[in-house]
């Protein structure tokens, strides 16, 4: 159990170190009057987890002082004194910290830095821009329906002349001769049926007599 907890602690430390930035104070010239550390620090951004890396010669040292002592370059009451190089100071919490060189006259020559450590390196999220307001479309006016002009009344048409009835002829009427009615087909059918019946009866009698 203890081994597991130590493993997690080491992993967390490695992650923090991989994210941290190491700031070499004064740039390539290091902690020296020629590098003007005060101007260098004003152009940097420091966040929690970063490290300050001091590199200096034996005629220099590093004092951590209050803001009042920083402004007056007072070396009489430092909160921390560092005399060994190289020196690594971790920035573990947000806020301002002040460092000066304790050698006489060096603070006045620019060997001083004020570090403002930020809590996070992520920039503040920008507020979303309001959507563009679209102007309302003008109302569409329906086209006015034109009233067709009234047709002028057509002139009265001339009355159609009515034909007069033809005069009746006064001559004597001729009666068509009446024809005698044809014989009824039923009576002719009856006569032929009787003849056929007599012939058939006679034919049957002849066959019977022959037998």
TORRO-555573 format. One record per atom (N, C-alpha, C): y, z, x; residue number from 0; atom name; residue in one letter. Coordinates in steps of 0.001 Angstrom, whole numbers, always signed. Atoms other than C-alpha are relative to their C-alpha. Layout:
<nodes>
Y  Z  X  NUM  CA  A .
...
</nodes>
This chain:
<nodes>
-1206  +0  +839  0  N  X .
+0  +0  +0  0  CA  X .
+1256  +0  +875  0  C  X .
-1146  -86  -892  1  N  X .
+2404  +955  +2808  1  CA  X .
+184  -1294  +776  1  C  X .
-70  +1257  -731  2  N  X .
+1533  -2220  +4716  2  CA  X .
+616  -1105  -866  2  C  X .
-562  +1009  +912  3  N  X .
+2357  -4316  +1652  3  CA  X .
+1504  +180  -155  3  C  X .
-1431  -259  +136  4  N  X .
+5739  -2641  +1211  4  CA  X .
+765  -396  +1256  4  C  X .
-658  +384  -1243  5  N  X .
+6579  -3159  +4879  5  CA  X .
+77  -1520  +141  5  C  X .
-16  +1466  -54  6  N  X .
+5622  -6817  +4582  6  CA  X .
+1118  -563  -853  6  C  X .
-1087  +451  +877  7  N  X .
+7989  -7265  +1647  7  CA  X .
+1364  +275  +623  7  C  X .
-1276  -338  -622  8  N  X .
+10765  -5495  +3556  8  CA  X .
+333  -967  +1135  8  C  X .
-224  +940  -1099  9  N  X .
+10311  -7749  +6586  9  CA  X .
+381  -1377  -534  9  C  X .
-310  +1307  +594  10  N  X .
+10303  -10857  +4381  10  CA  X .
+1428  -20  -530  10  C  X .
-1362  -65  +524  11  N  X .
+13510  -9734  +2649  11  CA  X .
+1025  -35  +1126  11  C  X .
-917  -2  -1135  12  N  X .
+15143  -9096  +6030  12  CA  X .
+119  -1392  +619  12  C  X .
-29  +1350  -556  13  N  X .
+14141  -12527  +7307  13  CA  X .
+793  -958  -884  13  C  X .
-763  +852  +924  14  N  X .
+15536  -14173  +4172  14  CA  X .
+1492  +257  +144  14  C  X .
-1425  -332  -137  15  N  X .
+18805  -12305  +4590  15  CA  X .
+559  -547  +1312  15  C  X .
-463  +507  -1284  16  N  X .
+19028  -13265  +8258  16  CA  X .
+122  -1518  +4  16  C  X .
-64  +1462  +43  17  N  X .
+18290  -16911  +7472  17  CA  X .
+1230  -481  -765  17  C  X .
-1191  +360  +754  18  N  X .
+21156  -16966  +4975  18  CA  X .
+1290  +414  +706  18  C  X .
-1203  -524  -637  19  N  X .
+23574  -15066  +7234  19  CA  X .
+576  -1010  +980  19  C  X .
-708  +840  -958  20  N  X .
+26191  -16835  +9335  20  CA  X .
+494  +878  +1140  20  C  X .
-463  -728  -1177  21  N  X .
+26952  -15679  +12869  21  CA  X .
+1328  -601  +458  21  C  X .
-1342  +453  -362  22  N  X .
+30660  -15935  +13609  22  CA  X .
+317  +479  +1419  22  C  X .
-409  -342  -1363  23  N  X .
+31514  -16058  +17310  23  CA  X .
+1518  +189  +24  23  C  X .
-1427  -334  +92  24  N  X .
+34876  -14301  +17392  24  CA  X .
+760  -696  +1118  24  C  X .
-815  +736  -959  25  N  X .
+37495  -16488  +19074  25  CA  X .
-523  -1384  +309  25  C  X .
+543  +1323  -270  26  N  X .
+35291  -19581  +19053  26  CA  X .
-712  -72  +1331  26  C  X .
+736  +217  -1260  27  N  X .
+33941  -20999  +22303  27  CA  X .
+543  +851  +1144  27  C  X .
-596  -826  -1083  28  N  X .
+36360  -18921  +24430  28  CA  X .
-316  +1471  -148  28  C  X .
+393  -1385  +200  29  N  X .
+35148  -15651  +22887  29  CA  X .
+1178  +926  -222  29  C  X .
-990  -1076  +216  30  N  X .
+37020  -12355  +22625  30  CA  X .
+887  +96  +1242  30  C  X .
-881  +73  -1157  31  N  X .
+39952  -13072  +24954  31  CA  X .
+1408  -342  -488  31  C  X .
-1390  +286  +376  32  N  X .
+43735  -13408  +24937  32  CA  X .
+252  -1505  -98  32  C  X .
-216  +1447  +2  33  N  X .
+43466  -17154  +25576  33  CA  X .
-523  -676  -1264  33  C  X .
+592  +619  +1201  34  N  X .
+41454  -17793  +22387  34  CA  X .
+773  +307  -1272  34  C  X .
-809  -393  +1157  35  N  X .
+43985  -16147  +20024  35  CA  X .
-917  +337  -1197  35  C  X .
+939  -371  +1068  36  N  X .
+41342  -14379  +17822  36  CA  X .
+666  +213  -1360  36  C  X .
-685  -240  +1281  37  N  X .
+43953  -13478  +15189  37  CA  X .
+140  -1295  -789  37  C  X .
-111  +1294  +683  38  N  X .
+44617  -17144  +14369  38  CA  X .
-1376  -551  -372  38  C  X .
+1364  +467  +311  39  N  X .
+40880  -17906  +14549  39  CA  X .
-514  +649  -1280  39  C  X .
+530  -726  +1150  40  N  X .
+40027  -15216  +11969  40  CA  X .
+643  -442  -1305  40  C  X .
-687  +403  +1232  41  N  X .
+42640  -16457  +9480  41  CA  X .
-555  -1302  -566  41  C  X .
+550  +1274  +477  42  N  X .
+40802  -19793  +9250  42  CA  X .
-1473  +107  -392  42  C  X .
+1421  -174  +287  43  N  X .
+37334  -18319  +8599  43  CA  X .
-221  +602  -1390  43  C  X .
+424  -636  +1252  44  N  X .
+35464  -17249  +5448  44  CA  X .
-1212  +857  +299  44  C  X .
+1078  -951  -279  45  N  X .
+33255  -14166  +5670  45  CA  X .
-583  +499  -1310  45  C  X .
+685  -505  +1189  46  N  X .
+30646  -13061  +3130  46  CA  X .
-990  +1072  +430  46  C  X .
+969  -1063  -274  47  N  X .
+28263  -10156  +2849  47  CA  X .
-1280  -611  +571  47  C  X .
+1184  +519  -686  48  N  X .
+25315  -10713  +5202  48  CA  X .
+326  -742  +1270  48  C  X .
-402  +678  -1236  49  N  X .
+27327  -12500  +7900  49  CA  X .
+80  +1010  +1152  49  C  X .
-89  -838  -1205  50  N  X .
+27576  -11194  +11464  50  CA  X .
+1176  -452  +867  50  C  X .
-1047  +281  -988  51  N  X .
+30513  -10943  +13885  51  CA  X .
-618  +110  +1397  51  C  X .
+590  +53  -1335  52  N  X .
+29509  -11926  +17408  52  CA  X .
+1130  +25  +1037  52  C  X .
-1042  -179  -1019  53  N  X .
+31818  -10590  +20156  53  CA  X .
-607  -244  +1394  53  C  X .
+389  +260  -1379  54  N  X .
+31507  -11915  +23687  54  CA  X .
+1238  +169  +874  54  C  X .
-1216  -295  -766  55  N  X .
+33923  -10512  +26279  55  CA  X .
-379  +464  +1418  55  C  X .
+146  -441  -1399  56  N  X .
+34417  -9636  +29919  56  CA  X .
+240  +1514  +94  56  C  X .
-123  -1469  -114  57  N  X .
+34439  -6032  +31282  57  CA  X .
+1422  +542  -148  57  C  X .
-1367  -497  +164  58  N  X .
+38248  -5835  +31095  58  CA  X .
+438  +51  -1466  58  C  X .
-290  -61  +1445  59  N  X .
+38057  -5975  +27280  59  CA  X .
-981  +961  -667  59  C  X .
+904  -761  +865  60  N  X .
+36531  -3836  +24579  60  CA  X .
+353  -305  -1447  60  C  X .
-238  +232  +1423  61  N  X .
+36435  -3750  +20746  61  CA  X .
+161  +1359  -660  61  C  X .
-251  -1224  +762  62  N  X .
+37971  -999  +18605  62  CA  X .
+113  -363  -1480  62  C  X .
-178  +156  +1459  63  N  X .
+37551  -767  +14840  63  CA  X .
+993  +1064  -438  63  C  X .
-1100  -904  +328  64  N  X .
+40728  +732  +13420  64  CA  X .
+383  -163  -1465  64  C  X .
-521  +93  +1355  65  N  X .
+42534  +1342  +10134  65  CA  X .
+1017  -1124  -82  65  C  X .
-982  +1068  +195  66  N  X .
+44926  -1162  +8622  66  CA  X .
+1350  +385  +610  66  C  X .
-1282  -432  -581  67  N  X .
+47922  +930  +9724  67  CA  X .
-19  -123  +1521  67  C  X .
+105  +114  -1456  68  N  X .
+46707  +1095  +13352  68  CA  X .
-101  -1469  +414  68  C  X .
+91  +1435  -292  69  N  X .
+45939  -2624  +13201  69  CA  X .
+1389  -624  +30  69  C  X .
-1341  +586  +73  70  N  X .
+49489  -3461  +12188  70  CA  X .
+871  +449  +1185  70  C  X .
-845  -526  -1090  71  N  X .
+50995  -1269  +14951  71  CA  X .
-675  -97  +1362  71  C  X .
+779  +98  -1253  72  N  X .
+48315  -2010  +17582  72  CA  X .
-193  +1375  +647  72  C  X .
+224  -1345  -516  73  N  X .
+47647  +1711  +17916  73  CA  X .
-1479  +163  +363  73  C  X .
+1378  -190  -495  74  N  X .
+44536  +2578  +19983  74  CA  X .
-391  +1476  +73  74  C  X .
+222  -1438  -167  75  N  X .
+44756  +6370  +19660  75  CA  X .
-1049  +570  -955  75  C  X .
+908  -601  +982  76  N  X .
+42523  +6868  +16618  76  CA  X .
-981  -1045  -557  76  C  X .
+954  +998  +503  77  N  X .
+39734  +4240  +16377  77  CA  X .
-1133  +664  -771  77  C  X .
+1180  -501  +728  78  N  X .
+36895  +4677  +13915  78  CA  X .
-1297  -331  +741  78  C  X .
+1149  +368  -835  79  N  X .
+34439  +2896  +16276  79  CA  X .
+520  -636  +1287  79  C  X .
-347  +590  -1291  80  N  X .
+34583  +1898  +19944  80  CA  X .
-1236  -680  +575  80  C  X .
+1116  +779  -553  81  N  X .
+32410  -828  +21484  81  CA  X .
+452  -545  +1357  81  C  X .
-374  +426  -1358  82  N  X .
+32442  -1556  +25210  82  CA  X .
-1039  -897  +643  82  C  X .
+1059  +834  -568  83  N  X .
+29231  -3518  +25757  83  CA  X .
+19  -1381  -648  83  C  X .
+59  +1387  +480  84  N  X .
+28995  -7302  +25451  84  CA  X .
-1358  -582  +399  84  C  X .
-508  +443  +1319  85  N  X .
+27551  -9153  +23680  85  CA  X .
-174  +1077  -1053  85  C  X .
-29  -992  +1076  86  N  X .
+28235  -7222  +20498  86  CA  X .
-171  -713  -1332  86  C  X .
+210  +554  +1335  87  N  X .
+26955  -7957  +16982  87  CA  X .
+340  +1083  -1020  87  C  X .
-392  -930  +1066  88  N  X .
+28636  -6253  +14006  88  CA  X .
-337  -667  -1333  88  C  X .
+345  +593  +1302  89  N  X .
+26977  -6968  +10612  89  CA  X .
+1035  +360  -1059  89  C  X .
-899  -214  +1156  90  N  X .
+29178  -7368  +7549  90  CA  X .
-883  +270  -1214  90  C  X .
+985  -369  +1025  91  N  X .
+27017  -5472  +5078  91  CA  X .
+593  +305  -1360  91  C  X .
-631  -330  +1276  92  N  X .
+29564  -4750  +2336  92  CA  X .
+1315  -755  -110  92  C  X .
-1280  +700  +156  93  N  X .
+32583  -6508  +820  93  CA  X .
+1174  +919  +323  93  C  X .
-1203  -767  -316  94  N  X .
+36070  -5445  +1861  94  CA  X .
+619  -454  +1308  94  C  X .
-741  +356  -1212  95  N  X .
+38485  -5581  +4773  95  CA  X .
-320  +976  +1132  95  C  X .
+226  -783  -1204  96  N  X .
+37800  -4403  +8322  96  CA  X .
+894  -557  +1102  96  C  X .
-956  +391  -1045  97  N  X .
+40158  -4459  +11321  97  CA  X .
-545  +355  +1384  97  C  X .
+479  -184  -1366  98  N  X .
+39294  -4862  +15011  98  CA  X .
+1115  -419  +966  98  C  X .
-990  +313  -1029  99  N  X .
+41567  -4806  +18102  99  CA  X .
-638  +221  +1364  99  C  X .
+415  -280  -1377  100  N  X .
+41193  -4822  +21868  100  CA  X .
+740  +1265  +481  100  C  X .
-596  -1274  -438  101  N  X .
+41779  -1363  +23424  101  CA  X .
+753  -87  +1302  101  C  X .
-734  +146  -1255  102  N  X .
+43171  -2712  +26693  102  CA  X .
+1487  -100  -305  102  C  X .
-1444  -65  +248  103  N  X .
+46890  -2060  +26910  103  CA  X .
+623  -1390  +9  103  C  X .
-738  +1244  +123  104  N  X .
+48999  -4990  +25722  104  CA  X .
-803  -1164  -563  104  C  X .
+817  +1135  +483  105  N  X .
+46047  -7166  +24639  105  CA  X .
+131  -174  -1511  105  C  X .
-135  +128  +1466  106  N  X .
+46437  -6396  +20891  106  CA  X .
+1274  -749  -328  106  C  X .
-1249  +684  +256  107  N  X .
+50048  -7550  +21025  107  CA  X .
-64  -1473  +369  107  C  X .
+158  +1390  -403  108  N  X .
+48879  -10821  +22645  108  CA  X .
-954  -782  -931  108  C  X .
+823  +698  +978  109  N  X .
+46669  -11653  +19634  109  CA  X .
-1455  +372  -3  109  C  X .
+1411  -418  +15  110  N  X .
+43401  -9868  +20445  110  CA  X .
-203  +1033  -1108  110  C  X .
+174  -837  +1200  111  N  X .
+43109  -8506  +16918  111  CA  X .
-465  -904  -1137  111  C  X .
+466  +781  +1161  112  N  X .
+41288  -9715  +13801  112  CA  X .
-104  +922  -1211  112  C  X .
+211  -677  +1288  113  N  X .
+41315  -8674  +10143  113  CA  X .
-1011  -833  -789  113  C  X .
+1108  +707  +657  114  N  X .
+38070  -9613  +8405  114  CA  X .
-40  +423  -1462  114  C  X .
+106  -242  +1454  115  N  X .
+38034  -9918  +4590  115  CA  X .
-1354  -540  -460  115  C  X .
+1371  +391  +350  116  N  X .
+34359  -9947  +3573  116  CA  X .
-123  -150  -1512  116  C  X .
+200  +280  +1429  117  N  X .
+33561  -11543  +196  117  CA  X .
-1410  +379  -420  117  C  X .
+1314  -409  +508  118  N  X .
+30690  -10480  -2025  118  CA  X .
-972  -1160  -66  118  C  X .
+879  +1163  +154  119  N  X .
+29315  -14031  -2505  119  CA  X .
+711  -1218  +524  119  C  X .
-565  +1241  -521  120  N  X .
+29774  -17434  -943  120  CA  X .
+104  -1092  -1043  120  C  X .
-50  +1033  +1038  121  N  X .
+29342  -19322  -4242  121  CA  X .
+1386  -55  -585  121  C  X .
-1348  +112  +566  122  N  X .
+32667  -20674  -5531  122  CA  X .
-10  +356  -1471  122  C  X .
-57  -336  +1439  123  N  X .
+33827  -19501  -8959  123  CA  X .
-241  -1226  -844  123  C  X .
+340  +1115  +880  124  N  X .
+32468  -21611  -11728  124  CA  X .
+1227  -470  -755  124  C  X .
-1160  +574  +686  125  N  X .
+35045  -23954  -13132  125  CA  X .
-240  -20  -1506  125  C  X .
+125  +13  +1452  126  N  X .
+35703  -23634  -16817  126  CA  X .
-123  -1433  -481  126  C  X .
+182  +1383  +475  127  N  X .
+34512  -26687  -18730  127  CA  X .
+1259  -547  -629  127  C  X .
-1195  +640  +555  128  N  X .
+37238  -29114  -19596  128  CA  X .
-174  -221  -1489  128  C  X .
+132  +213  +1449  129  N  X .
+37972  -29308  -23315  129  CA  X .
-230  -1469  -297  129  C  X .
+256  +1407  +331  130  N  X .
+36678  -32472  -24947  130  CA  X .
+1273  -676  -471  130  C  X .
-1214  +711  +446  131  N  X .
+39319  -35131  -25537  131  CA  X .
+45  -108  -1510  131  C  X .
-175  +64  +1455  132  N  X .
+40739  -35034  -29009  132  CA  X .
+310  -1428  -390  132  C  X .
-205  +1380  +461  133  N  X .
+40479  -38334  -30754  133  CA  X .
+924  +8  -1212  133  C  X .
-936  +87  +1112  134  N  X .
+43331  -39269  -33039  134  CA  X .
-703  -596  -1209  134  C  X .
+682  +533  +1188  135  N  X .
+42203  -39852  -36631  135  CA  X .
+388  -1440  -274  135  C  X .
-246  +1415  +289  136  N  X .
+41861  -43458  -37618  136  CA  X .
+862  -130  -1249  136  C  X .
-844  +166  +1197  137  N  X .
+44504  -44714  -40065  137  CA  X .
-822  -442  -1191  137  C  X .
+782  +378  +1187  138  N  X .
+43278  -45067  -43637  138  CA  X .
+79  -1495  -256  138  C  X .
+87  +1438  +271  139  N  X .
+42148  -48515  -44579  139  CA  X .
+435  -255  -1436  139  C  X .
-507  +328  +1337  140  N  X .
+44133  -49922  -47521  140  CA  X .
-769  -1184  -550  140  C  X .
+771  +1135  +541  141  N  X .
+41926  -52068  -49756  141  CA  X .
+938  -1121  -419  141  C  X .
-879  +1136  +371  142  N  X .
+43304  -55559  -50306  142  CA  X .
+229  -70  -1505  142  C  X .
-339  +61  +1421  143  N  X .
+45131  -55927  -53604  143  CA  X .
-529  -1300  -602  143  C  X .
+575  +1183  +662  144  N  X .
+43351  -58225  -55990  144  CA  X .
+1093  -734  -761  144  C  X .
-1043  +799  +691  145  N  X .
+45658  -61003  -57095  145  CA  X .
-486  -448  -1362  145  C  X .
+357  +384  +1378  146  N  X .
+45686  -61650  -60823  146  CA  X .
+157  -1502  -148  146  C  X .
-116  +1462  +132  147  N  X .
+44864  -65271  -61463  147  CA  X .
+983  -371  -1106  147  C  X .
-985  +400  +1041  148  N  X .
+47604  -67076  -63383  148  CA  X .
-704  -459  -1270  148  C  X .
+578  +384  +1288  149  N  X .
+46966  -67519  -67029  149  CA  X .
+127  -1506  -203  149  C  X .
-11  +1454  +224  150  N  X .
+45988  -71041  -67988  150  CA  X .
+884  -326  -1190  150  C  X .
-876  +406  +1094  151  N  X .
+48558  -72782  -70061  151  CA  X .
-822  -649  -1096  151  C  X .
+812  +562  +1105  152  N  X .
+47252  -73704  -73480  152  CA  X .
+65  -1524  +8  152  C  X .
+93  +1470  +11  153  N  X .
+46046  -77255  -73640  153  CA  X .
+519  -550  -1323  153  C  X .
-503  +570  +1268  154  N  X .
+47625  -79540  -76196  154  CA  X .
-1125  -239  -994  154  C  X .
+1015  +160  +1057  155  N  X .
+45869  -79779  -79532  155  CA  X .
-584  -1410  +48  155  C  X .
+675  +1305  +0  156  N  X .
+43292  -82502  -79488  156  CA  X .
+127  -644  -1374  156  C  X .
-151  +733  +1274  157  N  X .
+43621  -85162  -82078  157  CA  X .
-1230  +195  -849  157  C  X .
+1171  -215  +873  158  N  X .
+41375  -84569  -85126  158  CA  X .
-887  -1230  -22  158  C  X .
+1003  +1082  +23  159  N  X .
+38219  -86544  -85129  159  CA  X .
-68  -586  -1397  159  C  X .
+40  +606  +1356  160  N  X .
+38277  -89066  -88005  160  CA  X .
-1384  +85  -585  160  C  X .
+1294  -128  +709  161  N  X .
+35555  -88447  -90522  161  CA  X .
-339  -1345  -617  161  C  X .
+455  +1303  +557  162  N  X .
+33488  -91432  -91527  162  CA  X .
-179  +110  -1501  162  C  X .
+119  +3  +1469  163  N  X .
+33659  -92275  -95195  163  CA  X .
-1399  -411  -385  163  C  X .
+1377  +358  +421  164  N  X .
+30318  -92464  -97083  164  CA  X .
-63  -1471  -414  164  C  X .
+214  +1438  +337  165  N  X .
+28874  -95951  -97442  165  CA  X .
-144  -154  -1507  165  C  X .
+105  +193  +1469  166  N  X .
+29205  -97350  -100959  166  CA  X .
-1416  -359  -400  166  C  X .
+1373  +252  +497  167  N  X .
+25989  -97382  -102930  167  CA  X .
-32  -1381  -671  167  C  X .
+169  +1343  +608  168  N  X .
+24641  -100788  -103984  168  CA  X .
-336  +111  -1477  168  C  X .
+226  -49  +1453  169  N  X .
+24660  -101476  -107716  169  CA  X .
-1131  -914  -467  169  C  X .
+1077  +929  +410  170  N  X .
+21678  -103922  -107597  170  CA  X .
-1165  +728  -592  170  C  X .
+1162  -650  +631  171  N  X .
+18438  -103255  -109594  171  CA  X .
-974  +427  +1037  171  C  X .
+985  -521  -927  172  N  X .
+15892  -101121  -107804  172  CA  X .
-1321  -690  -194  172  C  X .
+1285  +726  +72  173  N  X .
+12617  -102887  -106951  173  CA  X .
-1094  +1030  +219  173  C  X .
+1118  -930  -110  174  N  X .
+9514  -100834  -107575  174  CA  X .
-1109  -648  +803  174  C  X .
+1124  +522  -782  175  N  X .
+6700  -101240  -105059  175  CA  X .
-1232  +38  -834  175  C  X .
+1216  +28  +825  176  N  X .
+3406  -102314  -106600  176  CA  X .
-932  +1123  +403  176  C  X .
+948  -1095  -221  177  N  X .
+931  -99497  -106945  177  CA  X .
-1350  -561  +308  177  C  X .
+1356  +459  -380  178  N  X .
-2361  -100072  -105148  178  CA  X .
-1023  +937  -570  178  C  X .
+1081  -814  +587  179  N  X .
-5673  -98886  -106649  179  CA  X .
-567  +893  +1085  179  C  X .
+520  -966  -1007  180  N  X .
-7107  -95832  -104886  180  CA  X .
-1337  -459  +526  180  C  X .
+1295  +395  -568  181  N  X .
-9981  -96506  -102470  181  CA  X .
-1096  +876  -537  181  C  X .
+1118  -791  +504  182  N  X .
-13428  -95374  -103469  182  CA  X .
-181  +1256  +818  182  C  X .
+203  -1294  -645  183  N  X .
-14199  -91795  -102604  183  CA  X .
-1138  -90  +991  183  C  X .
+1088  +77  -979  184  N  X .
-16279  -91480  -99404  184  CA  X .
-1190  +844  -380  184  C  X .
+1141  -856  +367  185  N  X .
-18402  -88782  -100943  185  CA  X .
-991  -740  -895  185  C  X .
+922  +731  +894  186  N  X .
-19820  -91138  -103613  186  CA  X .
-809  -1016  +769  186  C  X .
+744  +962  -821  187  N  X .
-20781  -93765  -100976  187  CA  X .
-1052  +720  +820  187  C  X .
+971  -759  -779  188  N  X .
-22452  -91106  -98922  188  CA  X .
-1178  +421  -865  188  C  X .
+1092  -402  +911  189  N  X .
-24447  -89917  -101953  189  CA  X .
-944  -1163  -254  189  C  X .
+859  +1138  +295  190  N  X .
-25737  -93459  -102677  190  CA  X .
-898  -335  +1165  190  C  X .
+809  +309  -1183  191  N  X .
-26888  -94062  -99087  191  CA  X .
-1017  +1090  +260  191  C  X .
+947  -1083  -190  192  N  X .
-28539  -90657  -98999  192  CA  X .
-1200  -151  -942  192  C  X .
+1103  +185  +958  193  N  X .
-30542  -91423  -102128  193  CA  X .
-912  -1143  +438  193  C  X .
+835  +1131  -424  194  N  X .
-31692  -94747  -100714  194  CA  X .
-874  +403  +1163  194  C  X .
+772  -449  -1156  195  N  X .
-32785  -93146  -97480  195  CA  X .
-1111  +944  -423  195  C  X .
+1013  -947  +464  196  N  X .
-34643  -90443  -99362  196  CA  X .
-1161  -745  -642  196  C  X .
+1044  +765  +664  197  N  X .
-36555  -93026  -101469  197  CA  X .
-853  -722  +1032  197  C  X .
+736  +727  -1022  198  N  X .
-37476  -95038  -98377  198  CA  X .
-888  +950  +804  198  C  X .
+801  -965  -756  199  N  X .
-38679  -91974  -96555  199  CA  X .
-1174  +480  -816  199  C  X .
+1104  -465  +850  200  N  X .
-40739  -90798  -99499  200  CA  X .
-1077  -1060  -99  200  C  X .
+970  +1080  +92  201  N  X .
-42343  -94224  -99774  201  CA  X .
-778  -156  +1292  201  C  X .
+679  +126  -1285  202  N  X .
-43141  -94258  -96042  202  CA  X .
-1041  +1102  +190  202  C  X .
+957  -1113  -114  203  N  X .
-44802  -90864  -96237  203  CA  X .
-1217  -251  -885  203  C  X .
+1138  +279  +918  204  N  X .
-46876  -91930  -99248  204  CA  X .
-883  -1086  +596  204  C  X .
+816  +1065  -593  205  N  X .
-48027  -95079  -97411  205  CA  X .
-903  +567  +1066  205  C  X .
+830  -598  -1065  206  N  X .
-49221  -92993  -94461  206  CA  X .
-1117  +827  -587  206  C  X .
+1050  -855  +601  207  N  X .
-51092  -90608  -96761  207  CA  X .
-1101  -854  -608  207  C  X .
+1010  +860  +603  208  N  X .
-52813  -93437  -98594  208  CA  X .
-852  -686  +1075  208  C  X .
+752  +639  -1067  209  N  X .
-53837  -95021  -95296  209  CA  X .
-1031  +941  +582  209  C  X .
+965  -956  -517  210  N  X .
-55559  -91859  -94247  210  CA  X .
-1195  +113  -955  210  C  X .
</nodes>
